[in-house]
C-alpha cells in the first residue's frame, strides 16, 4: 500500500510541473500579446497622426496658392514655374510648396502639379497635358499631394486632392448664402415641386448648386457716346468712365463694362459696355418698325454716319428716335418677333422704368433690363419669359455667355450698398421665367434681384441674389461651355473667386512617397 502511495505522489509532482510550465507559457504569451498590442497601438497612433498631418499639408497647400484666385493664369505660376513669365503670368513659384514642416510629433510636406495623367484619369485631364506645354494650367484646376511622417517614422501617409478656382459662374445655380441658409437652389425651402437640378450635389465641383457670402456685380458707368440720354451731364458723369462696386453716389449710371469680348466695334471706333454697344447698333425693321427701323446713335467720328445716313446719326441721342437697340421710352417692351440665328444675335438694352416680355418667340443674343422701379415680385415683373419663349446667348454679342442681365443702376446707387448677400438685401427687380413646357433659356442668367423659374428648361446657369426654383416640369443644367467663358464682359475678374479643395476627389494613397519633385502615381 505504501509503494502505491509513493508512485501517486510522483505522478502529482509531474502534473504540477506540467501545469507550471503551461502557466509559464501562458504568462509569457500574455506578456507578448500585451507588448504587441502596445506596439500596435503606438503604430496605429503614429499612422493616424501621419494621415492627419498629410491632410494638414493639403489645407496649408491650398492657402499657399490662394492668390491664384485673383489671377488670370490659374495655377501656372506653380505648375510651370520655368515658363510662367513667358505666358504673361508673372514670376514663377516653386511647385514644392513646403517640405518637412515640423508639427507636433511629425512633419508634413506638399507639392502642386497640373491635373495630368496619372494623377488624374486621362479622360478628364487638362487639355494642355497632351500639348507642347503640359505643365501649364489652362482649366484653373491642379492636383495637391501631401505627405507626412509621425512617431519617428513609425507612421507614414500620403494623400491627394483636386484643387480648383471656383466662382459663381461655374455652377448651375449660385445664390446668396443668406437665402434659406446656406442657400442652395435645390433645397426644399427654395423649391415648389421637384425640379431636376443637374448636377444636384452642392459639393460637386464644378456644376452643382453653390451658395456664396458675396456675388459679383456688374460695372456701372457713363456712356461714352451721350450721357444726356441717361439723365446726366458731362461734368458729373465723365463719358466712358466705369465704376466697380461700391458705386459712387449722386450719378445716374448705366450698366457699362470694359472692352473685353466687345463684339460691337464699328465705324473705325471702339464701343465699350452694354449700354453703348446697344446704342451703337441699329434696330431692325422687324423689331422697331418703320421703313428703315431705328437708327443707332454713335460718336461723331464714326465713319458709318456718312456711309449709312438712314441707320446711324450722331449725338444727341433722342429717346425713341435714334437710340438703336436701347429702349428708352419708358414703355414696356414686348418682343415682337423671333430674331437671330446661332452665332448671329443682338444686344437689347431696356432702360428704367420699363419691363421686358417675350412669349412664344425665339431670340438670339443678350437682353439687359434695368427694371420698372416697382417693388419686387408682389405684382408686376421686370422680365417675363414665358409661353414657350426661347433665348440663346450668342458668341457675336457683347456680354456672351449671358442670356439675361437684370440690374437696376438707379437702385444700386440710391440704396447703396444694395444688393448685398450678407445680410440678404436683393434689388427689387423680379424675373418670372417660365409658365409653359417648351420655355427655354440657353446661357447664363444674372440678376441683382429675384429670379423665379416655373416651369422652364435652363441650359447654362443662374447667378442671382435670390432664387426660387419651381415645378416638377423644370430642368436646370450646368453647361460647362458657358462656364468656361465667364465672367462675362463688364464683370470684374476674380472678385468672387475662391480656391477650393474638392473633397469628393480626396484620395488616401496605399503607398508612401516623398514627392519632392512632383506627384507620382498613387495606388
C-alpha positions in Angstrom: 0.0 0.0 0.0 2.9 2.4 0.8 4.6 1.7 -2.5 1.4 2.6 -4.4 1.2 5.9 -2.4 4.7 6.9 -3.3 4.0 6.2 -7.0 1.0 8.5 -6.9 3.0 11.3 -5.2 5.4 11.1 -8.1 2.6 11.5 -10.6 1.3 14.6 -8.8 4.7 16.1 -9.0 4.8 15.6 -12.8 1.4 17.1 -13.2 2.4 20.1 -11.1 5.5 20.7 -13.2 3.5 20.4 -16.4 0.9 22.8 -15.0 3.6 25.3 -14.0 5.1 25.0 -17.5 1.7 25.7 -19.1 1.1 28.6 -16.8 4.5 30.0 -17.6 3.9 29.7 -21.3 0.5 31.4 -20.9 2.1 34.2 -18.9 4.8 34.7 -21.5 2.1 34.6 -24.2 0.0 37.2 -22.4 3.0 39.4 -21.9 4.0 39.1 -25.6 0.4 39.8 -26.7 0.3 42.8 -24.4 3.6 44.1 -25.9 2.3 43.5 -29.4 -0.9 45.4 -28.5 1.1 48.3 -27.1 3.3 48.3 -30.2 0.3 48.1 -32.5 -1.4 50.9 -30.6 1.7 53.1 -30.9 2.0 52.3 -34.6 -1.7 53.0 -35.1 -1.5 56.3 -33.3 1.6 57.2 -35.4 -0.2 56.3 -38.6 -3.3 58.3 -37.6 -1.1 61.2 -36.8 0.7 60.9 -40.1 -2.6 60.9 -42.0 -3.9 63.9 -40.1 -0.6 65.7 -40.8 -0.8 64.9 -44.5 -4.3 66.3 -44.7 -3.0 69.4 -42.9 -0.5 69.6 -45.7 -3.3 69.8 -48.2 -5.1 72.6 -46.3 -1.9 74.6 -46.0 -1.1 73.9 -49.6 -4.4 75.5 -50.6 -3.6 78.5 -48.5 -0.2 78.8 -50.3 -1.9 79.0 -53.7 -5.0 81.0 -52.7 -3.7 84.1 -54.5 -4.3 82.2 -57.8 -8.0 83.1 -57.5 -7.2 86.7 -58.3 -5.0 85.9 -61.3 -5.8 85.1 -64.9 -3.4 82.2 -65.2 -4.8 79.7 -62.7 -2.0 77.7 -61.0 0.5 78.1 -63.8 3.0 80.1 -61.7 3.5 77.0 -59.6 2.9 74.1 -62.0 5.0 75.6 -64.8 7.3 78.0 -62.9 10.1 78.0 -65.6 7.8 79.3 -68.3 5.3 81.3 -66.3 6.6 84.7 -67.2 6.6 83.9 -70.9 2.8 83.3 -70.7 2.3 86.7 -69.1 1.6 85.0 -65.7 4.4 86.7 -63.7 7.3 85.3 -61.8 7.2 81.5 -61.3 6.9 80.0 -57.9 8.2 76.6 -56.6 5.9 73.7 -57.1 7.2 72.2 -53.9 5.1 74.4 -51.6 6.9 73.3 -48.4 8.9 70.3 -47.3 9.3 68.8 -43.8 7.4 71.3 -41.8 7.5 70.2 -38.2 4.2 69.9 -36.3 3.7 68.0 -33.1 5.3 64.6 -33.3 5.9 64.7 -37.0 6.3 66.7 -40.2 4.3 67.3 -43.4 5.0 68.5 -47.0 3.0 69.4 -50.1 3.5 69.8 -53.8 1.3 71.0 -56.6 1.1 69.7 -60.2 -1.1 70.2 -63.2 -4.0 67.8 -63.5 -2.5 65.4 -65.9 -2.4 61.6 -66.1 -1.5 59.6 -64.0 -2.5 62.0 -61.2 -6.0 62.1 -62.7 -7.6 59.9 -65.4 -6.6 60.9 -68.9 -10.2 61.4 -69.8 -10.6 64.4 -67.5 -7.0 65.9 -67.6 -6.1 69.5 -68.6 -6.2 69.9 -72.4 -2.6 71.2 -72.3 -1.3 67.9 -70.9 -1.1 66.4 -74.4 0.4 69.5 -76.0 3.7 71.3 -76.0 3.2 72.8 -72.5 1.8 70.0 -70.4 2.6 71.8 -67.1 0.6 74.9 -68.0 -2.7 75.2 -66.2 -5.5 76.1 -68.7 -8.5 74.9 -66.7 -8.0 76.5 -63.3 -7.5 73.1 -61.8 -4.5 71.4 -60.3 -3.5 68.5 -58.0 -2.2 68.8 -54.5 -0.3 66.0 -52.9 0.5 66.0 -49.2 2.7 63.5 -47.3 3.8 63.2 -43.7 5.7 61.1 -41.1 5.0 60.8 -37.4 6.3 58.9 -34.4 9.9 58.9 -35.6 8.9 57.4 -38.9 6.5 54.7 -37.5 3.6 56.5 -39.2 3.7 57.5 -42.9 0.9 58.7 -45.1 0.3 60.3 -48.5 -3.0 62.0 -49.6 -4.1 63.8 -52.7 -7.0 66.1 -53.8 -8.0 68.2 -56.7 -7.7 72.0 -56.0 -9.6 74.4 -58.2 -10.6 78.0 -58.6 -14.3 78.3 -58.0 -16.6 81.1 -58.8 -20.4 81.6 -59.1 -20.3 81.3 -62.9 -19.2 77.6 -62.7 -22.5 76.3 -61.2 -26.0 75.6 -62.4 -27.3 77.8 -59.7 -25.4 80.3 -57.4 -27.3 82.4 -54.9 -26.7 84.3 -51.7 -25.9 82.1 -48.7 -28.5 84.1 -46.7 -31.3 82.9 -49.0 -32.5 79.9 -46.8 -29.0 79.4 -45.4 -26.8 78.0 -46.8 -28.8 79.0 -49.9 -28.5 76.1 -52.3 -31.2 76.5 -55.0 -32.2 72.8 -54.8 -33.1 72.9 -51.1 -36.7 72.2 -50.2 -37.4 75.8 -49.0 -36.2 77.1 -52.3 -38.5 74.8 -54.4 -42.1 74.3 -55.2 -42.3 70.9 -56.7 -39.4 68.7 -57.6 -37.4 70.3 -60.4 -34.5 68.4 -61.9 -31.1 70.1 -61.0 -28.1 68.6 -62.7 -25.6 68.2 -61.0 -27.8 68.3 -57.9 -25.0 67.9 -55.4 -24.0 71.2 -53.8 -20.5 69.7 -53.2 -20.0 68.9 -56.8 -17.2 71.0 -58.5 -17.8 72.4 -60.9 -21.5 72.3 -61.7 -23.6 71.7 -58.6 -25.6 74.5 -56.8 -23.5 76.8 -54.7 -24.0 79.4 -52.0 -21.7 82.4 -51.6 -21.1 85.0 -49.0 -20.9 87.5 -51.9 -21.8 87.6 -55.5 -20.4 89.6 -58.5 -21.8 92.9 -59.5 -21.5 94.5 -63.0 -19.6 97.6 -63.7 -21.7 100.8 -64.0 -20.6 103.8 -65.8 -21.2 106.8 -68.0 -22.0 106.5 -71.7 -19.0 107.3 -74.0 -21.5 108.4 -76.7 -24.0 110.6 -74.9 -24.5 110.8 -71.2 -27.6 113.1 -71.6 -29.6 110.0 -72.8 -29.4 108.5 -69.3 -30.1 111.8 -67.5 -26.6 113.0 -66.8 -24.2 115.8 -67.6 -20.6 115.6 -68.9 -19.4 117.5 -65.8 -21.0 115.0 -63.4 -20.5 111.8 -65.4 -17.3 111.8 -67.5 -18.0 110.0 -70.8 -16.6 106.4 -70.8 -15.9 106.4 -67.1 -16.6 103.0 -65.4 -17.1 102.2 -61.8 -16.8 99.0 -59.8 -18.9 98.2 -56.8 -19.4 100.0 -54.4 -20.6 102.6 -56.8 -20.3 106.4 -56.3 -23.4 108.3 -55.3 -25.0 111.2 -57.0 -24.8 109.9 -60.5 -27.3 108.3 -62.9 -25.2 105.5 -64.3 -25.9 102.7 -66.7 -24.7 99.1 -67.0 -21.4 99.5 -68.7 -18.2 97.4 -68.7 -14.8 97.1 -70.3 -14.0 96.3 -73.8 -13.3 92.6 -73.2 -15.3 90.4 -75.6 -16.6 93.6 -77.1 -18.0 92.5 -80.4 -19.6 95.8 -81.0 -16.9 98.0 -82.6 -17.6 99.7 -85.9 -17.0 102.8 -88.0 -13.3 102.8 -87.0 -14.2 103.3 -83.3 -14.3 101.1 -80.2 -17.5 100.9 -78.2 -17.4 99.7 -74.7 -20.1 98.4 -72.4 -23.6 97.1 -72.7 -25.3 100.5 -73.0 -23.0 101.9 -75.7 -22.9 98.6 -77.6 -26.7 98.6 -77.8 -26.9 102.3 -78.5 -24.5 102.0 -81.5 -26.4 99.1 -83.1 -29.4 99.9 -85.4 -32.7 98.4 -84.5 -34.0 96.3 -87.5 -37.4 97.0 -89.1 -38.7 93.6 -87.8 -38.2 94.8 -84.2 -38.6 98.6 -84.3 -40.9 99.0 -87.3 -40.9 101.9 -89.8 -39.4 101.9 -93.2 -35.8 101.5 -92.0 -36.0 100.5 -88.4 -34.5 102.8 -85.7 -31.1 104.5 -86.3 -28.3 103.9 -83.9 -26.6 106.7 -82.1 -22.8 106.8 -82.4 -19.9 109.0 -81.8 -19.5 111.9 -84.3 -16.2 110.5 -85.7 -17.9 107.1 -86.6 -17.4 106.6 -90.4 -20.8 104.9 -90.7 -22.6 108.2 -90.4 -21.7 109.0 -93.9 -22.0 105.5 -95.3 -25.4 104.8 -93.8 -27.2 108.1 -93.2 -30.5 106.4 -92.5 -29.1 104.0 -90.0 -26.6 106.0 -87.9 -26.9 109.5 -86.5 -24.5 111.3 -84.2 -25.5 112.6 -80.7 -27.6 113.9 -79.2 -29.3 110.6 -78.8 -33.1 111.2 -78.8 -35.3 108.7 -77.0 -37.3 106.7 -79.5 -35.6 108.4 -82.4 -32.1 107.3 -82.8 -31.3 105.0 -79.9 -30.7 101.8 -81.8 -31.2 98.8 -79.6 -31.6 100.9 -76.4 -35.2 101.1 -75.5 -35.5 104.4 -73.7 -39.2 105.4 -74.0 -40.1 104.2 -70.5 -42.9 102.0 -72.0 -42.9 98.2 -71.7 -41.1 96.3 -74.3 -43.0 93.3 -75.8 -40.5 91.5 -78.1 -42.4 91.3 -81.4 -40.7 88.6 -83.5 -38.3 85.7 -83.5 -34.9 87.1 -84.3 -31.3 86.0 -85.0 -29.6 82.7 -85.5 -26.8 80.7 -83.9 -23.7 82.9 -83.7 -25.6 85.9 -85.1 -27.5 87.6 -82.3 -28.3 91.1 -81.0 -27.9 93.0 -77.7 -31.0 94.8 -76.4 -30.9 97.3 -73.5 -34.1 98.2 -71.7 -33.8 101.4 -69.6 -35.6 102.1 -66.3 -38.5 102.4 -65.9 -39.7 99.7 -68.2 -40.1 95.9 -68.3 -39.4 93.3 -70.9 -41.7 90.5 -72.1 -41.0 87.7 -74.6 -43.5 85.0 -75.2 -43.8 82.4 -77.9 -40.7 83.9 -79.7 -37.1 82.9 -80.2 -34.3 85.3 -79.6 -30.5 85.0 -80.1 -28.3 87.3 -78.1 -28.3 89.1 -74.7 -31.0 91.2 -73.0 -30.1 93.8 -70.4 -33.0 95.1 -68.3 -32.7 97.9 -65.7 -36.1 97.4 -64.2 -39.5 99.0 -63.9 -38.9 100.6 -60.5 -41.8 98.6 -58.9 -41.4 96.6 -55.7 -40.1 93.1 -56.0 -42.3 90.1 -57.1 -45.5 91.2 -55.5 -47.4 92.3 -58.6 -45.7 93.1 -61.9 -42.4 91.7 -63.2 -39.4 93.3 -64.7 -38.9 90.4 -67.1 -41.5 87.9 -68.3 -40.0 85.0 -70.3 -43.0 82.7 -70.9 -45.3 80.6 -73.1 -42.7 78.7 -75.0 -40.2 81.6 -75.4 -36.6 80.6 -76.1 -33.4 82.6 -75.9 -29.9 81.5 -76.9 -26.9 83.6 -75.9 -24.8 84.5 -79.0 -21.0 84.5 -79.3 -21.0 87.6 -81.5 -22.7 89.7 -78.9 -21.1 91.8 -76.1 -22.0 90.0 -72.8 -21.7 86.4 -74.0 -22.3 84.0 -72.3 -25.1 85.9 -70.6 -28.7 85.4 -71.9 -30.1 87.9 -69.4 -28.6 90.6 -67.3 -31.1 92.3 -64.9 -29.6 95.0 -62.7 -31.0 98.4 -61.6 -28.2 101.0 -61.6 -30.5 103.7 -60.0 -31.4 101.4 -57.1 -27.7 100.3 -56.8 -26.7 103.9 -56.2 -29.7 105.3 -54.3 -29.9 102.4 -51.9 -26.2 101.6 -51.6 -24.7 99.1 -50.8 -27.7 97.2 -52.3 -27.7 94.5 -53.4 -25.9 92.6 -50.7 -25.6 88.9 -49.8 -24.9 89.1 -46.1 -27.3 90.2 -44.9 -29.5 89.3 -47.8 -30.8 92.5 -49.4 -31.6 91.9 -53.1 -32.7 94.6 -55.5 -36.4 95.0 -56.2 -36.2 93.5 -59.7 -38.1 90.3 -60.4 -37.7 87.9 -63.2 -40.5 85.4 -63.9 -39.1 82.7 -66.2 -41.5 80.0 -67.5 -45.2 79.2 -67.4 -45.3 76.6 -70.1 -43.4 73.4 -71.2 -41.1 74.3 -74.0 -39.9 77.6 -72.4 -36.1 77.6 -72.6 -33.0 79.6 -71.8 -29.6 78.7 -73.2 -27.0 80.7 -71.4 -26.3 82.3 -68.0 -28.9 84.4 -66.2 -27.7 87.2 -63.9 -29.9 89.2 -61.6 -29.2 91.6 -58.8 -32.7 90.8 -57.5 -35.1 87.8 -57.6 -35.5 85.0 -60.2 -38.5 82.7 -60.3 -38.5 79.6 -62.5 -41.7 77.8 -63.3 -41.6 75.7 -65.4 -38.6 76.1 -67.7 -35.5 74.4 -69.1 -32.3 76.2 -68.3 -29.2 75.1 -70.1 -26.4 77.2 -68.7 -26.8 78.5 -65.1 -28.1 81.3 -62.9 -26.3 83.8 -60.7 -28.8 85.8 -58.6 -29.2 87.3 -55.1 -32.4 85.4 -54.6 -33.6 82.3 -56.5 -36.7 80.2 -56.4 -36.7 77.0 -58.5 -40.2 75.6 -59.1 -42.3 73.0 -60.9 -41.6 69.3 -61.5 -41.5 70.1 -65.2 -38.5 72.3 -64.8 -34.9 71.3 -65.5 -31.7 73.2 -64.7 -28.4 72.0 -66.1 -24.9 73.4 -65.9 -23.3 74.0 -69.3 -19.5 73.9 -69.0 -19.1 75.8 -72.3 -20.8 78.9 -70.8 -19.0 78.5 -67.5 -15.6 78.5 -69.2 -16.4 81.8 -71.0 -17.3 83.5 -67.8 -17.1 86.0 -66.2 -19.0 88.0 -68.9 -17.7 91.3 -70.1 -18.3 94.1 -67.6 -17.8 91.9 -64.5 -14.5 92.3 -62.7 -12.3 89.3 -62.9 -11.7 87.3 -59.7 -13.9 89.5 -57.4 -15.7 86.5 -56.0 -13.3 83.7 -57.0 -12.0 81.3 -54.3 -9.6 78.4 -54.2 -11.3 75.2 -53.0 -10.2 71.7 -52.2 -12.6 69.2 -53.9 -13.3 66.8 -51.1 -15.1 64.4 -53.4 -11.7 63.9 -55.1 -9.9 63.2 -51.8 -7.6 60.1 -52.1 -5.5 58.3 -49.5 -2.6 56.6 -51.2 -1.9 53.0 -50.3 1.8 53.6 -50.8 4.0 56.3 -49.3 6.3 58.6 -51.3 8.1 61.9 -50.6 7.1 63.5 -53.9 9.5 66.5 -53.6 10.0 66.6 -57.3 6.3 66.4 -58.2 3.4 64.0 -57.7 3.9 60.3 -58.7 1.3 57.6 -59.3 -0.7 56.8 -56.2 -2.2 53.3 -55.6 
